[in-house]
Amino acid sequence: MNPTTLLIILPLVAGAALLFIKTPLAKTIALGVALLQLAITAYAYYFAELTPQAQFVTNIPWVESLGISYYVGMDGISLLLVMLTNFLLPLIILSSFRKTFEKPNVFYGLMLIMQSALVGVFVARDAFLFYIFWELALIPVYFICLLWGGENRNKITFKFFIYTLVGSLIMLIGIIYLFLKTDGSSFAYEAFVNLSLSSTEQTFLFWAFFLAFAIKMPVFPFHTWQPDTYTNAPAQGTMLLSGIMLKMGIYGVIRWMIPVLPDAMYYWGTVAIFLSITGIVYASVIAIMQKDFKRLIAYSSIAHVGLISAGIFTGTIEGLQGAIIQMLSHGLCAVGLFFIVDILYDRMNTHEIEKLGGIRNVAPQFALYFAIVMLGSVSLPLTSGFVGEYMLFVGVFKFNPWSAAVAGLTIILGAVYMLNAYKKIMLGETKPETSRFNDLYLTEKIVLIAVSFFILYMGIYPKTFLELSEPAAQSLIEVAMQNLSVR
């Protein structure tokens, strides 16, 4: 079977089965399936060629009368995000091994179904199929947050659901409009790219797609659902949301907006960049003021994603490549940081920074891995964060030096709130409450070692990832330039 299809079907079938089979081995089964997914992904990476064309393609008519096909495949950009998804899922599952959940079969079944949907979003080359996977990814995480979340989870999760659903429905209108422009013949990616659209049509479609993607990322001012959702979701739900799910919005801009709507990207990209950079400053300032560490990380995620979004809309290869690499780095750092929050809460029953302190004295291994993940988040040279943010700054600088100067605050302010939080949580004198803090258990150590290794590996040798995405990224820029009516 084609590895692309297998990566969709395996977790979907296993997850659906777990929903209806009560077994004490649910977490073990889920981990086994996730590791098998990782092995299949490694196989695909090994045999992938450095080419802009999609590989491991399956294109089968599904609903022929409506022009819908089961059309999937992976170019370098898709493959990198599939790799991120299938690398992080085993770690997210493993991070929960010391926890006890009510109805564990349902919890882990939903995680596997979400994994299938996430992979589907990144490999779909039929717009209607993309939309189906886009919506499918929302359902499992909604129930994970609703059933296992914290206080006020009903209200907070409902707000998250409504935000994303409204954006998705507006995007569906845009997809149907593009389908009708093909004379109702095809939802295929290539058919949309080859359309000739007026500037008015592209403007309408730009906002239809951008709204859905901006909510998912999220970009200011469409971010208001995010801090509460991240803070109240169970740790594994937050890792899924921040580590992988927000990448759906970034990927959507790259895959569907750059080549299909080049004129609108040219005219309206400045507005998107302004919103993105505003979000960087706004979220960073709010993060500095936070007393809850989990909420601090939630706002820091908005700031980092703001820079990624700004880089994409510059229309430069450096901005696009930087966004792709920074997606990987952000996924690693976000999962690492939210797992660190989970460990703190597990030991101390609090996220409040002022109630912690001096943990390094009693948990040196935890302090080491916390430091590596934190430094990756603030983009220290030789960590994964530095590579992506450097390329993003180059792209934004080429677009406008003043925009780059303001966007640069993400590193300065990020260092302020992250280093300050680390100092207050880990350094200083050990308090009576933190003196009983246990160092890392085996499963916790495995997760943090894996995350820390790739944060350092990406920073030291980013070529592994850059060369895989470069042909596809360069091809997207070339297609956009060919379709651009304004020279």
N, C-alpha and C positions, 0 to 999 in steps of 0.2 A: 504494500500500500504506500502511496505517496506520503512522505514524512509530514508534509503540511496538513493533509487531511487527518493523519494519525494523531497529530498534536492537538487537533480540535476534538476528535471523537473520543479518544482515550479518557481524558478527565471528565468529559460530559457524561459518558456511560457510567464510569466509576462513581462520579458524584451523584447521579440520579439513583444508582443502586443503593448507595449509602443512605440516602434520604429515607428509604423504606426498609432498611435492614438494621435493626438494633443489634449492635455488637460492641463488646468492650475493646475490640481491636480497631475501632474506627480511625484513631489517630495514626496507628501503624500502617493501616491500609492506605490512608491518604498520603502519608510520607512515601510509601513504596511507589504509588502512582506518580507522585511529583518527581521522585528520583528517576523513574523510567522516562518521564517527560524530558528531564534534563539530559538523559542519555541519548534520546532521539534528537534533541536539539544539537548535541555535540556531533552526532552523525551528520546532520544537515550542515553544520558549520564546516566540518572537515571536507565535505564534498562540494561545498559552494565555490563558485568561480567569481573572480573579481570582475564583474560585468554589471552594466546598468540594467540589464534585462532581468525580469522576474524569473526565478528558478523554482523547481519542484511545483510546477503549475498543474492544476486540475481545472478544466473548464467544461462543465456539463450543463446542458439546458435543464432548468428546474421548472419554471412556469413559463413555457415558451410563448403563450398567448400574451403575457405581460412583459416579455423581454428580460425575465429574471433568470440568471444562471448561477450555478454553484461554481464560482470563478475565484480561485485562491492561488496564491503564489508568494514567494518571498524574494525581494531584492535585498541589497545590503542593509538598507534602513530598516525594513521589516524584520530581517533576521536578527539584527542587533536588539530590537525591542522584544522579540520572541525569546532571545537568549536572556535578557534581563528578567522577563516574566518567569521563565522556567528555572532560572537560578535562584530568584528570591522566594518563590513559593515553597520549596523544601525548607528554606531557612525560617520562613514565617510559620510553617506547620511545626517545625522543630522547636521554635520559641515557645510554643504552647504546651510542650510535653509535661511540664511540671504543674500545669493547671488542670482543674476539674470543671468541666462544663456540663450544664444540664442539656440533655439530648445531644451528646457528642457526635452521634452519627449524622444528625442534621447539620451541626456546625461545620464539620469537615466536608460533608457532601456539598454544602453551599460554597465552600472555598474552592473545591475542584470544579464545580460548574462555572464559577467566576473565572477560574484559570482558562477554561475552554473558551469563554466569551472574549476574554482579553486577547488570547492568541488569535481568535477570529477577527477581531477589529484590526489587528496589525497585518493580517495576511489577505483580507478580503479585497478583491479587485473588481467586484460588482458593487455598485453604490447601495442597492437595496439590501444586499447581503451584509454590507458594512453597517447599515442602519439596524438590522436585526441583531447583530452581535453587540452593537453599541447599546441597545436597549436591554439585551439579555444580561450584560455586565452590571446593570444597575440593580436588577432584582435580587441577586444573592447578597450583595453588600448592604442593601436596604434591610433585609431580614437579619443579617449579622448584627448591624447596628441597633435594630429595633428590639431584638430578642435578648441580646447580651450586652447592651450598652449601659451607661450609667444613669444618673438622675436626669429627669426631663427628656428622656430619650424619645418618647412618643412625639412631642412637639418638635424637637430638634431634627429627628429623622424625617418627619413629614415635610419640614421646610426644605431639607436637602433633596427629597424626592420630587417635590413640586418644582424647585429651581431647575433641576436637571431635566425633568420631563418636559417642561415648557420649552426649554432650549432645544430639546430633541425634536419636538413636534414642528418647531419653526424650521429646523434643518430638513425635516422630511418634506416640507413644502418646497424648499429649494431643490431637493433631490428629484422630486416629481416634476418640477418645472424643467430641469435639465433633461430628464427622460423624455418629456414631451417635445423638447427641442431636437431630439434625435428622431423625430417623427414616430415616437412610441416604439422604437425598435430595440433599444438596448440600454441597460444600466451599467454597461462595462466602463471601466476606467478610461480606456483608450477612446471610447465613443465620446465621453465627456470632454476629454482633452482636445479632441479634434473639432469641437463645436466653435462656431463663429458667433460671439455674443456681443451685443452693443454695450456701450459704457453704462447705460441705464440698467440693462439687465444684470450686468456684472455688479453694479452697486447694490442692487436688491439682493442678489445672491451672496455677495460678500457679507452683508449684515445677517443674513439668514444662517450662514455657516459660522461666522465669527461668534455670534451670540451663543450658539451651542458649545463651541469649543472653548470660548472664554469662561463660561460658567464651569465647565469641567476642569479647567486648569488649576485654579481660577485666576482670572485677571481682574484687577480693580476696574470698575466698582461692582463686579459680579461675584465678589468673594465672600459675601456676608454669611453664607451658609457654612463656610469652611471651618473657622476656628471652633465653633460650638460642636460641630460634627466630629472633628478630629479629637477634641477633648473628651467627648462623651462616648465615643465608640470604644469597644474593647480593643486592647492593644493590637491584636492581629487584624482587626478591621481597619484601624488607623494605618497600619503598615500597608495593607492592600490599597487603601485610598491614596496615600501619599507616595508610596514606593512605585506603584504601577498604574493605578487607575487614572491619575491626573495626566499621565503620558498620552492617554487616548486623545485628549484635546490638542496637545502639541502635535501629535502625529497627524491628526485630522487636518490641521493647518498645512503641514508639510505635504501630505499626500493629495489632498483634494483642492486646496485653495491656491497654492503656488502655481501649478500648471494649468488649472482650469480658469482662474480668474486673475490673470496677470495685470490687466489694466486697473482693476479695482484695487489690487494689492499695491500698485504704483500710486494711485490717487489717495487711497484711504489708509495706506500703511503708516503714514505719519501720525494719524489719529490713534491707531493701535499702539504705536511706539510710545506716544505720549501717555496713554492709559497705563501701559506696562511700566514705564519709568516712574510714573506717579505712584503706582502700587509698590515699587521697590522702596521708595522713601517712606511712604505711609506705613507699610507693614514693618519696616525696620525700626521706625520710631516707636510703634506700638509694641514691638517685641522687647525693646529696651525697658519699657515700663512694666513688663509682665512679672508677676511674682510666682506664677504657676509655670513650672518648667515645660510641661506638655503643651500648654497654650503658647508659650514662647516659641517652641519649635514649629507649631502650626503657623504662626505669623512669619517665621523665618522662611517657611516653604513658599509663602506668597511672594516674598521678596526675591527668592532665587528663581521662581518660575517667571516673574516679571522680566528678569534679564533674559531668560531663554526666549520668551515671547518677543521681546524687543529685537533680539538678534535675528529671529526668523524674518521679521517684517522689514529688515534692512535690504533684503533681496541680494545679499552678498553670499558667496560661497563660504567665506569665513564665518559669517553669522549662522548659516545653515549647518555647517559641520560642527560649529561650537555648540549649537542647540542640541544636536544629536548626541554628542559626547556628554554634554551636561545633563541630558536626560538620564544617561546611565549612572553618572556620578550622583545625581540627586536621588535616584532610586536607592543606591547603596547607602548613602548617608542618612536618608530619611528612615529607612528600615532600621539602620543601626541606632540612630538617636531615639526613635520611638521604642525600640527594644530596651535601650538603656533606661528610659523613663519607666518602662514596665518592670524592670528589675528593681529600680528604686521604690516603686509603689509596692511591689511584692514584699520587700524587706521592711519598709518604713510606713506603708499605708498612707503615703502623701506624695504630692507632686510639688508642694510648696518649697521654694528654694531656701527660704529663711529657716525652715525647720531642719535643714540638712547641714552638713559640714564635717570636715575632717575624715571623710570616708577613705581617702587614699591611705591613711595610716593603718587601717584594718583590712583593706581590700586592694592591695597593690595591682593585681592582675586586672581587676575591673577598672581601676584608674588608668592603666596603660591603654586598654582598648577604647575606653571613653575618650581619651586624649587623641587617639588616631582618628576616630570617627569625627570628633569635633574639629580637628585641624583640616580634615578633608572638606568639611562643611564650610569653613572660612577660607578655603582655597589656598592653603599653604603650598608653595612650590614643592614638587615631587609628590603631590597627592592628586587624586582624580579631579577635584574641584578646580585646581589651577588650570589644567589643560583646557577644559570647556570654557571657563570664564575668560581666559586670555583671548581665545578665538572670538568669543562673543563681543568682547570689548573692541577688538580689531574691526569686526563687522559694524558695530555701532559707531565707532570713530570714523569709518569711511562714509557712513551715512551723514553724521553730523558730530563734530568734535564736542560741542556743548552737551549734546545728549549723552555722549560717552562719559563726560565729566560727572554728570548727575548720576548716571547709572553706576559709576564707580563707587558710589556710596554703599552699594550692596556689600562690598568687601569690607569697607571701613566700619560701617555700622554693624555688620555681621560679626566682625571681630570683637566689637564692644560688647554685644549682648552674649555671645557664646563664651568668650574668655571670662567674662564676669560671672556668668552662671557656673562655669567649671570651677572657678576659684571658690565661690561660695559653697558649692556642693561637695567638692573633693578636697580642698586644701584647708589649712588652718587647724585649730585644735579640734580633736574629736569630742563630740558632745555625748552625754550619757546615753541619749537615744541611738546615736549612730555607732556607739562602741560595740553593739551587738550585730553589726552589719556583717553578713556572711559573704565571703568572696565567691567567685563564680562556680557554679555547678557545671558538670560536664557538657550538658546540652547547651547551656548558655555560652560556654567557652567556644564550642564548635561554631555557633552562629556568629559570634563577634570576631573570631579568628578569620572565618571565611569573608566577612564583610571587610575587615581591616586589610586582609591580603589584597583584595581587588582594588581597594582605595589606593593602596601604595603601588600596585602593579600598573594601574591605569595612569598614575602620575609619572611613573618612571619609564614606561614603555607604551605610550598611547597608540603607537603605530598599528598594533593588533586590531584596534577598533576603527581607527581613522581610515585605513586602507580598505576595510570592508565596506564602509558607507560611502567613500568618496566617489566611486563611479556613478552610483544612483543619485547622490546629491548633485554632482556636476550635471548629470543628465536633466534633473528637474530644473535647474537654473537655465540650462540651454533651451529646454522646451518653453519655459516661461518667456524667455527673451524672444524666441521665434514667434510666439503668439501675441507679444506685446505690440499694440498698435502705435503706442507713443515711443518715439526713439529719442 
